[in-house]
Amino acid sequence: MLSAPAARKRKWMTGGAHEEPAQRLAREYEDGQSFRDPAEAHGRSYGFVHRVLTEAEVPPRSRGGDVHSGTTRPVR
Protein backbone atom coordinates (compact mmCIF):
# COMPACT_ATOMS: atom_id res chain seq x y z
CA MET A 1 0.00 0.00 0.00
CA LEU A 2 1.28 3.46 -0.88
CA SER A 3 1.45 5.99 1.90
CA ALA A 4 1.16 9.73 1.56
CA PRO A 5 4.41 11.68 1.81
CA ALA A 6 5.11 13.13 5.24
CA ALA A 7 4.01 16.73 5.63
CA ARG A 8 6.95 19.09 5.80
CA LYS A 9 7.09 21.09 9.01
CA ARG A 10 7.47 24.81 8.49
CA LYS A 11 9.79 26.83 10.64
CA TRP A 12 8.05 29.21 13.02
CA MET A 13 8.76 32.87 12.39
CA THR A 14 8.66 35.21 15.33
CA GLY A 15 9.45 38.85 15.99
CA GLY A 16 11.76 40.47 13.46
CA ALA A 17 11.92 37.31 11.35
CA HIS A 18 8.84 38.56 9.46
CA GLU A 19 10.56 41.67 8.10
CA GLU A 20 12.46 40.14 5.18
CA PRO A 21 9.61 37.85 4.04
CA ALA A 22 7.17 40.76 4.43
CA GLN A 23 9.26 42.92 2.09
CA ARG A 24 9.55 40.10 -0.47
CA LEU A 25 5.83 39.22 -0.28
CA ALA A 26 4.85 42.90 -0.49
CA ARG A 27 6.98 43.34 -3.62
CA GLU A 28 5.41 40.28 -5.26
CA TYR A 29 1.90 41.40 -4.29
CA GLU A 30 2.50 44.93 -5.56
CA ASP A 31 3.78 43.41 -8.83
CA GLY A 32 0.31 41.94 -9.34
CA GLN A 33 0.42 38.50 -7.75
CA SER A 34 -2.44 37.35 -5.55
CA PHE A 35 -1.98 36.27 -1.92
CA ARG A 36 -2.16 32.66 -3.11
CA ASP A 37 0.66 32.85 -5.69
CA PRO A 38 3.53 33.68 -3.29
CA ALA A 39 1.99 31.44 -0.63
CA GLU A 40 2.30 28.47 -2.94
CA ALA A 41 5.72 29.51 -4.28
CA HIS A 42 7.21 29.89 -0.80
CA GLY A 43 5.46 26.94 0.84
CA ARG A 44 3.34 29.09 3.15
CA SER A 45 -0.38 29.27 3.74
CA TYR A 46 -2.75 31.92 2.41
CA GLY A 47 -3.33 32.94 6.03
CA PHE A 48 0.38 33.43 6.66
CA VAL A 49 0.74 35.68 3.60
CA HIS A 50 -2.41 37.60 4.54
CA ARG A 51 -1.22 38.11 8.12
CA VAL A 52 2.32 39.17 7.14
CA LEU A 53 1.07 41.65 4.53
CA THR A 54 -1.55 43.03 6.93
CA GLU A 55 1.09 43.49 9.64
CA ALA A 56 3.31 45.23 7.07
CA GLU A 57 0.37 47.59 6.32
CA VAL A 58 0.23 46.62 2.64
CA PRO A 59 -3.15 47.84 1.39
CA PRO A 60 -5.26 45.09 -0.22
CA ARG A 61 -6.42 45.49 -3.81
CA SER A 62 -10.08 45.38 -4.66
CA ARG A 63 -11.32 41.96 -5.70
CA GLY A 64 -11.79 40.70 -9.24
CA GLY A 65 -10.20 40.36 -12.62
CA ASP A 66 -6.74 40.28 -14.08
CA VAL A 67 -4.69 43.18 -12.73
CA HIS A 68 -2.43 43.20 -15.80
CA SER A 69 -4.92 43.27 -18.67
CA GLY A 70 -7.36 45.79 -17.25
CA THR A 71 -10.26 43.34 -17.51
CA THR A 72 -11.51 43.84 -13.98
CA ARG A 73 -15.12 43.45 -13.01
CA PRO A 74 -17.10 46.64 -12.57
CA VAL A 75 -17.30 47.91 -9.01
CA ARG A 76 -20.80 47.70 -7.59
Residue pairs with C-beta under 8 A, 6 or more apart in sequence:
8 43
10 43
10 44
13 21
18 52
18 55
18 56
21 42
21 52
22 52
22 53
22 55
22 56
23 56
24 38
25 38
25 42
25 49
25 52
25 53
25 56
25 58
26 53
26 56
26 58
28 37
28 38
29 35
29 38
29 53
29 58
30 58
32 67
32 68
35 46
35 49
35 50
35 53
36 46
36 49
38 44
38 49
39 45
39 46
39 48
39 49
53 60
61 67
62 72
62 75
63 73
64 72
64 73
65 71
65 72
65 73
66 72
